[in-house]
Amino acid sequence: MHIATHKPTGIPLAIKSIKIYDKNTRDQLKNDLKVLCANKCKNIITFYGAFFTEGNVKIILEYMNLGSLDKTLKVIKTKKIPPPCIPESILSKITKQILLGLSYLHKEKHQIHRDIKPANILINSDGIVKLTDFGISRSLETTHNLAETFVGSKSYMSPERITGKKYSYPSDIWSLGLVIYELATGEEPYGGGNDFLTQITKIVESPEPRLNSNIFSKEFCDFIEKTVKKEDDKRANIDELINHPWILMHENDEDSIAKWLAFLYDYNYS
């Protein structure tokens, strides 16, 4: 990823370079562009155009100056911030924006992201959160169709996907739950340092992740519990989560994502 400037306006841009000689890469590029070209959601990364040069497709995207939530997690861990690593009022607002992006993807595009993880969720210093990287997303003809392919990051992959079962939109809900759990605690619930086999065995066989009720609110504990049910048909859907008490209770408070980010990254908030 490279940073450039649009000369007529001075607007910074992100340029993603993709070699297209490999068929799988071309297929992922088509999936990515399918979402980006028709995007009408403020919580999906903005696409400005693309061009081909020297065997690479250059995709021009909106620049998110603080990068991904993966970077945010690294800063939290470097500073050794104890749980709650992100205040619940801030994390609730971040989560709401992720949910709105997923809602658009699921309900308008009939698409599963299939790789929801901190590295694929971007944030800027204004506190705006956006989903990105739709290369392995899978389009479904209706909201009831199921996918069967085994792709995506193992750390955030749902049990039904790991065991080779058919899966649909609830698989993204599981991944979301694990991401929010990690942002709250600073730890991956199933341990990112394990080898592949150990980690997927943990996801399938270990108990469902639960937050410490002595640290986190009962509403937040309930939110996480509703996202990481092992049985996919028992997980809350997008609408239920957007209207969950934990989301609603923080909508009108004055805590600012932008102000908290300035504190985390040690720059002046204005």
Salt bridges, closest charged atoms under 4 A:
ASP27 OD2 - LYS23 NZ 2.87
ASP27 OD1 - LYS30 NZ 3.66
ASP32 OD2 - LYS16 NZ 3.21
GLU62 OE1 - LYS130 NZ 2.96
ASP70 OD2 - LYS74 NZ 3.60
ASP115 OD2 - LYS117 NZ 3.66
ASP133 OD1 - LYS16 NZ 3.87
GLU160 OE1 - ARG235 NH2 2.70
ASP172 OD2 - HIS106 NE2 2.81
GLU182 OE2 - LYS77 NZ 3.68
GLU208 OE1 - ARG210 NH2 2.63
ASP222 OD1 - LYS226 NZ 2.90
ASP222 OD2 - HIS244 NE2 2.71
GLU225 OE2 - LYS229 NZ 3.61
ASP239 OD1 - LYS107 NZ 2.94
GLU251 OE2 - LYS96 NZ 2.51
ASP253 OD1 - LYS93 NZ 2.23
ASP253 OD2 - HIS250 ND1 3.07
ASP266 OD2 - LYS79 NZ 2.95
